[in-house]
Amino acid sequence: MGIRTLFGFFGLGLLGLGCGKDTVESDSGATSEYDAMTAVFDASCGAGCHTAGSSSGGLNLDASEAADNLVDMPSQGDSEWTRVVCGDAESSSLYMKLFDPAPYDDPMPLGQGASDDDIATIKAWIEGPECDG
């Protein structure tokens, strides 16, 4: 079984709860999937790694630029991967890099891993209608 298939199987079984929701409930009410995902980025990915001032791997995840830098963009870590393939989390390096082992290089966020809730939030945006535009 290939690594992509193995990760896809694991991800589907463990994280199917976040699929297909148009909004994610927060303390302040409903927010868009994109806003929920960029809040995850702000808390976990933007701490000196993927912000405009310090965009590791050429990936700026600031809310105003994240979608443009993710959707249909090649991964710099492995040219066979695309950062985000809308509708297909298991083919998206952004999603697959959240698991250990990652398909290439280290899993993200570096040194701390992602929570199940954060993984579900990212998957919901990738597989939801907002990803396409």
MARBA-3410 file (N, C-alpha, C, O; in Angstrom, 1 decimal):
133
0.9,-1.2,0.0,0.0,0.0,0.0,0.9,1.2,0.0,1.8,1.3,0.9 ~ 0.7,2.2,-0.9,1.5,3.4,-1.0,1.3,4.3,0.1,0.2,4.2,0.8 ~ 2.2,5.2,0.3,2.1,6.1,1.5,0.9,7.0,1.3,0.2,7.3,2.3 ~ 0.6,7.5,0.1,-0.6,8.4,-0.1,-1.9,7.6,0.2,-2.8,8.1,0.8 ~ -2.0,6.3,-0.2,-3.1,5.5,0.1,-3.3,5.3,1.6,-4.4,5.4,2.1
-2.2,5.0,2.2,-2.2,4.7,3.7,-2.6,5.9,4.4,-3.5,5.8,5.3 ~ -2.1,7.1,4.1,-2.5,8.3,4.8,-3.9,8.7,4.5,-4.7,9.1,5.4 ~ -4.3,8.5,3.2,-5.7,8.8,2.9,-6.7,7.9,3.6,-7.7,8.4,4.1 ~ -6.4,6.6,3.8,-7.3,5.7,4.5,-7.3,6.1,6.0,-8.4,6.2,6.5 ~ -6.2,6.4,6.6,-6.1,6.8,8.0,-6.9,8.1,8.2,-7.7,8.3,9.1
-6.6,9.1,7.3,-7.3,10.4,7.4,-8.8,10.3,7.3,-9.5,11.0,8.0 ~ -9.3,9.5,6.4,-10.7,9.4,6.2,-11.4,8.7,7.4,-12.4,9.2,7.8 ~ -10.7,7.7,7.9,-11.3,7.0,9.1,-11.3,7.9,10.3,-12.3,7.8,11.1 ~ -10.3,8.6,10.5,-10.1,9.4,11.8,-10.8,10.8,11.7,-11.3,11.2,12.8 ~ -10.8,11.4,10.6,-11.2,12.8,10.5,-12.4,13.1,9.7,-12.6,14.3,9.3
-13.2,12.2,9.4,-14.4,12.4,8.6,-15.4,13.4,9.1,-16.3,13.8,8.4 ~ -15.3,13.7,10.4,-16.3,14.6,11.0,-16.3,16.0,10.5,-17.4,16.6,10.5 ~ -15.2,16.5,9.9,-15.2,17.9,9.4,-15.6,18.1,8.0,-15.6,19.2,7.5 ~ -16.0,17.0,7.3,-16.3,17.1,5.9,-17.6,17.8,5.6,-18.6,17.5,6.3 ~ -17.7,18.6,4.6,-18.9,19.0,4.0,-19.6,20.1,4.8,-20.8,20.4,4.5
-19.0,20.7,5.8,-19.7,21.8,6.5,-19.4,23.1,5.9,-18.2,23.3,5.5 ~ -20.4,23.9,5.8,-20.1,25.3,5.2,-19.6,26.2,6.2,-18.9,27.2,5.8 ~ -19.8,26.0,7.4,-19.3,26.9,8.5,-18.8,26.1,9.6,-19.2,24.9,9.8 ~ -18.0,26.7,10.4,-17.5,26.1,11.7,-18.0,27.0,12.8,-17.8,28.2,12.8 ~ -18.6,26.3,13.8,-19.1,27.1,15.0,-17.9,27.5,15.9,-17.1,26.7,16.2
-18.0,28.8,16.3,-17.0,29.3,17.2,-17.7,30.0,18.4,-18.9,30.1,18.4 ~ -16.9,30.5,19.3,-17.5,31.2,20.4,-18.3,32.4,20.0,-19.2,32.8,20.7 ~ -17.9,33.0,18.9,-18.6,34.2,18.4,-19.7,33.9,17.4,-20.2,34.8,16.8 ~ -20.0,32.6,17.2,-21.0,32.3,16.3,-20.4,31.6,15.1,-19.3,31.1,15.2 ~ -21.1,31.5,14.0,-20.6,30.8,12.8,-19.6,31.7,12.1,-19.8,32.9,12.0
-18.6,31.0,11.6,-17.6,31.7,10.7,-17.4,30.9,9.5,-17.7,29.7,9.5 ~ -16.8,31.4,8.5,-16.5,30.7,7.3,-15.4,29.6,7.6,-14.6,29.8,8.5 ~ -15.4,28.6,6.7,-14.3,27.6,6.8,-13.0,28.2,6.6,-12.0,27.9,7.3 ~ -12.9,29.2,5.7,-11.6,29.9,5.4,-11.1,30.6,6.7,-10.0,30.6,7.0 ~ -12.0,31.4,7.3,-11.7,32.1,8.5,-11.2,31.2,9.6,-10.3,31.5,10.3
-11.9,30.1,9.8,-11.5,29.1,10.8,-10.2,28.5,10.5,-9.3,28.4,11.4 ~ -9.9,28.2,9.2,-8.6,27.7,8.9,-7.5,28.7,9.1,-6.4,28.4,9.6 ~ -7.7,30.0,8.7,-6.6,31.0,8.8,-6.4,31.3,10.3,-5.3,31.7,10.7 ~ -7.4,31.1,11.1,-7.2,31.2,12.6,-6.3,30.1,13.1,-5.4,30.4,14.0 ~ -6.4,28.9,12.6,-5.5,27.9,12.9,-4.1,28.3,12.4,-3.1,28.1,13.2
-4.0,28.8,11.2,-2.7,29.2,10.7,-2.0,30.3,11.6,-0.9,30.2,12.0 ~ -2.9,31.3,12.0,-2.4,32.3,12.9,-1.8,31.8,14.2,-0.8,32.2,14.7 ~ -2.5,30.8,14.8,-2.1,30.2,16.1,-0.9,29.2,15.9,-0.1,29.2,16.8 ~ -0.9,28.5,14.8,0.1,27.4,14.8,1.2,27.6,13.7,2.3,27.0,13.9 ~ 0.9,28.3,12.6,1.8,28.3,11.5,2.5,29.6,11.3,3.6,29.7,10.7
1.9,30.7,11.8,2.4,32.0,11.6,3.4,32.5,12.6,3.9,33.6,12.6 ~ 3.7,31.6,13.6,4.6,32.0,14.7,6.0,32.0,14.2,6.9,31.3,14.7 ~ 6.3,32.9,13.2,7.7,33.1,12.7,8.0,32.1,11.6,9.2,32.2,11.1 ~ 7.1,31.3,11.1,7.4,30.4,10.0,6.8,30.7,8.7,7.5,30.8,7.7 ~ 5.5,31.0,8.7,4.8,31.2,7.4,4.0,32.5,7.4,2.8,32.5,7.2
4.7,33.6,7.7,4.1,34.9,7.7,4.8,35.7,6.6,5.9,35.3,6.2 ~ 4.3,36.9,6.2,4.9,37.7,5.2,6.4,38.0,5.5,7.2,38.0,4.6 ~ 6.7,38.3,6.7,8.1,38.6,7.1,9.0,37.4,7.1,10.2,37.5,7.1 ~ 8.4,36.2,7.3,9.2,35.0,7.4,8.4,33.8,6.8,7.8,33.0,7.5 ~ 8.5,33.7,5.5,7.7,32.7,4.8,8.5,31.5,4.4,9.0,31.4,3.3
8.7,30.6,5.4,9.5,29.4,5.2,8.9,28.6,4.0,7.7,28.4,3.9 ~ 9.8,28.1,3.1,9.4,27.3,2.0,8.6,28.2,1.0,8.0,27.6,0.1 ~ 8.7,29.5,1.1,8.0,30.4,0.2,6.5,30.4,0.4,5.7,30.7,-0.5 ~ 6.1,29.9,1.6,4.6,29.8,1.9,4.2,30.8,2.9,4.5,30.6,4.1 ~ 3.5,31.8,2.5,2.9,32.9,3.3,1.5,32.5,3.6,0.7,32.4,2.7
1.2,32.2,4.9,-0.2,31.8,5.3,-1.0,32.9,5.9,-2.0,32.7,6.7 ~ -0.6,34.2,5.7,-1.4,35.3,6.2,-2.8,35.2,5.6,-2.9,34.8,4.4 ~ -3.9,35.5,6.3,-5.2,35.4,5.8,-5.5,36.0,4.5,-6.2,35.5,3.6 ~ -4.9,37.2,4.2,-5.1,37.8,2.9,-4.5,37.2,1.7,-4.8,37.5,0.6 ~ -3.5,36.2,2.0,-2.8,35.6,0.9,-2.8,34.1,0.9,-2.4,33.5,-0.1
-3.3,33.5,1.9,-3.2,32.0,2.1,-3.8,31.3,0.9,-3.2,30.4,0.3 ~ -5.1,31.6,0.5,-5.7,30.8,-0.5,-4.9,30.9,-1.8,-4.7,29.9,-2.5 ~ -4.5,32.1,-2.2,-3.7,32.3,-3.4,-2.4,31.5,-3.4,-1.9,31.0,-4.4 ~ -1.8,31.3,-2.2,-0.5,30.6,-2.0,-0.7,29.1,-1.9,0.3,28.4,-1.9 ~ -1.9,28.7,-1.7,-2.2,27.2,-1.5,-2.8,26.5,-2.7,-2.3,25.5,-3.1
-3.9,27.0,-3.2,-4.7,26.3,-4.1,-4.0,26.2,-5.5,-3.6,27.1,-6.1 ~ -3.9,24.9,-5.9,-3.2,24.5,-7.1,-1.8,25.0,-7.3,-1.3,25.1,-8.4 ~ -1.1,25.2,-6.2,0.3,25.6,-6.2,1.1,24.4,-5.9,0.8,23.6,-5.0 ~ 2.3,24.3,-6.6,3.1,23.1,-6.3,3.8,23.3,-5.0,4.2,24.4,-4.6 ~ 4.0,22.1,-4.3,4.8,22.1,-3.1,6.3,22.3,-3.4,6.8,21.7,-4.3
6.9,23.2,-2.6,8.4,23.3,-2.8,9.1,22.2,-2.2,10.3,21.9,-2.6 ~ 8.5,21.4,-1.3,9.2,20.3,-0.6,9.3,19.1,-1.5,10.2,18.3,-1.4 ~ 8.3,18.9,-2.4,8.3,17.7,-3.3,7.4,18.1,-4.5,6.2,18.3,-4.3 ~ 8.0,18.2,-5.6,7.2,18.7,-6.8,6.1,17.8,-7.3,5.3,18.2,-8.1 ~ 6.1,16.6,-6.8,5.0,15.7,-7.1,3.7,16.0,-6.3,2.6,15.5,-6.6
3.8,16.9,-5.3,2.6,17.2,-4.5,2.2,18.6,-4.9,2.9,19.5,-5.3 ~ 0.9,18.9,-4.7,0.3,20.2,-4.8,-0.2,20.6,-3.4,-0.7,19.8,-2.6 ~ 0.1,21.9,-3.1,-0.3,22.3,-1.7,-1.7,22.1,-1.4,-2.0,21.5,-0.3 ~ -2.7,22.5,-2.2,-4.1,22.2,-2.0,-4.8,21.8,-3.3,-4.7,22.6,-4.3 ~ -5.4,20.7,-3.3,-6.2,20.2,-4.4,-7.7,20.3,-3.8,-8.1,19.5,-3.1
-8.4,21.4,-4.2,-9.7,21.5,-3.7,-10.6,20.3,-3.9,-10.6,19.7,-5.0 ~ -11.3,19.9,-2.8,-12.1,18.7,-2.9,-11.4,17.4,-2.6,-12.1,16.4,-2.5 ~ -10.1,17.5,-2.4,-9.3,16.2,-2.2,-8.2,16.4,-1.2,-7.1,16.7,-1.5 ~ -8.6,16.4,0.1,-7.6,16.6,1.2,-6.4,15.6,1.1,-5.2,16.0,1.3 ~ -6.6,14.4,0.8,-5.6,13.4,0.7,-4.6,13.6,-0.4,-3.5,13.0,-0.4
-4.9,14.4,-1.4,-4.0,14.7,-2.4,-3.3,16.1,-2.2,-2.6,16.6,-3.0 ~ -3.6,16.7,-1.1,-3.1,18.1,-0.7,-2.0,18.0,0.3,-2.2,17.4,1.4 ~ -0.8,18.5,-0.1,0.3,18.4,0.8,0.0,19.2,2.1,0.5,18.8,3.2 ~ -0.7,20.3,2.1,-1.0,21.0,3.3,-1.7,20.1,4.3,-1.3,20.1,5.5 ~ -2.6,19.3,3.9,-3.3,18.3,4.8,-2.4,17.2,5.2,-2.3,16.8,6.4
-1.7,16.6,4.2,-1.0,15.4,4.5,0.3,15.7,5.4,0.8,14.8,6.1 ~ 0.8,16.9,5.3,1.9,17.2,6.2,1.6,17.4,7.6,2.5,17.6,8.5 ~ 0.3,17.3,8.0,-0.1,17.3,9.4,0.1,16.0,10.1,-0.1,15.9,11.3 ~ 0.4,15.0,9.4,0.5,13.6,9.9,2.0,13.2,10.1,2.8,13.7,9.3 ~ 2.3,12.4,11.0,3.6,11.8,11.2,3.6,10.3,11.0,2.9,9.6,11.7
4.3,9.8,10.0,5.2,10.5,9.2,4.5,11.3,8.0,3.5,10.9,7.5 ~ 5.1,12.4,7.7,4.7,13.2,6.6,5.1,12.6,5.3,6.1,11.8,5.3 ~ 4.5,12.9,4.2,4.9,12.3,2.9,6.3,12.7,2.4,6.9,12.0,1.7 ~ 6.8,13.8,2.9,8.1,14.3,2.7,8.5,15.3,3.8,7.6,15.9,4.4 ~ 9.7,15.4,4.0,10.2,16.3,5.1,9.5,16.1,6.4,9.0,15.0,6.7
9.5,17.1,7.3,8.9,16.9,8.6,7.4,17.2,8.6,7.0,18.0,7.8 ~ 6.7,16.6,9.6,5.3,17.0,9.7,5.2,18.4,10.3,6.1,18.9,10.9 ~ 4.0,19.0,10.0,3.8,20.4,10.5,2.6,20.4,11.4,1.8,19.5,11.4 ~ 2.5,21.4,12.3,3.5,22.4,12.6,4.8,21.8,13.2,4.7,20.9,14.0 ~ 5.9,22.3,12.8,7.2,21.8,13.2,7.3,21.7,14.7,7.1,22.7,15.4
7.6,20.5,15.2,7.9,20.3,16.6,6.7,20.1,17.5,6.9,19.8,18.7 ~ 5.5,20.4,17.1,4.4,20.4,18.0,3.2,19.5,17.5,2.4,19.1,18.3 ~ 3.2,19.3,16.2,2.1,18.5,15.6,0.8,19.3,15.6,0.7,20.4,16.3 ~ -0.2,18.8,15.0,-1.5,19.5,14.9,-2.5,18.7,15.7,-2.5,17.5,15.8 ~ -3.5,19.4,16.3,-4.5,18.8,17.0,-5.6,18.2,16.1,-5.6,18.6,14.9
-6.4,17.3,16.5,-7.4,16.7,15.7,-8.4,17.8,15.2,-8.9,17.7,14.1 ~ -8.7,18.8,16.1,-9.6,19.8,15.7,-9.0,20.7,14.6,-9.7,21.0,13.6 ~ -7.7,21.0,14.7,-7.1,21.8,13.6,-7.0,21.0,12.3,-7.3,21.6,11.3 ~ -6.7,19.7,12.4,-6.7,18.9,11.2,-8.1,18.9,10.5,-8.2,19.0,9.3 ~ -9.1,18.7,11.3,-10.5,18.7,10.8,-10.9,20.0,10.2,-11.6,20.1,9.2
-10.4,21.1,10.8,-10.7,22.5,10.2,-10.1,22.7,8.9,-10.7,23.2,8.0 ~ -8.8,22.2,8.7,-8.1,22.4,7.5,-8.8,21.5,6.4,-9.0,21.9,5.3 ~ -9.1,20.3,6.8,-9.8,19.3,5.9,-11.1,19.9,5.4,-11.5,19.8,4.2 ~ -11.9,20.5,6.3,-13.2,21.0,6.0,-13.1,22.1,4.9,-13.9,22.2,4.0 ~ -12.1,23.0,5.0,-11.9,24.0,4.0,-11.5,23.4,2.7,-12.1,23.7,1.6
-10.5,22.5,2.7,-10.1,21.9,1.4,-11.2,21.2,0.7,-11.3,21.3,-0.5 ~ -12.1,20.5,1.5,-13.1,19.7,0.8,-14.5,20.4,0.7,-15.4,19.9,0.1 ~ -14.5,21.7,1.2,-15.7,22.4,1.2,-15.8,23.4,0.0,-14.9,23.5,-0.8 ~ -17.0,24.0,-0.2,-17.2,24.8,-1.4,-16.4,26.1,-1.4,-16.2,26.7,-2.5 ~ -15.9,26.6,-0.3,-15.1,27.8,-0.3,-13.8,27.7,-0.9,-13.2,28.6,-1.5
-13.2,26.5,-0.9,-11.9,26.2,-1.5,-11.8,26.6,-3.0,-10.9,27.2,-3.4 ~ -12.9,26.3,-3.7,-12.9,26.5,-5.1,-13.2,28.0,-5.5,-13.0,28.4,-6.6 ~ -13.5,28.7,-4.5,-13.6,30.1,-4.8,-14.7,31.0,-4.5,-14.6,32.2,-4.9
END
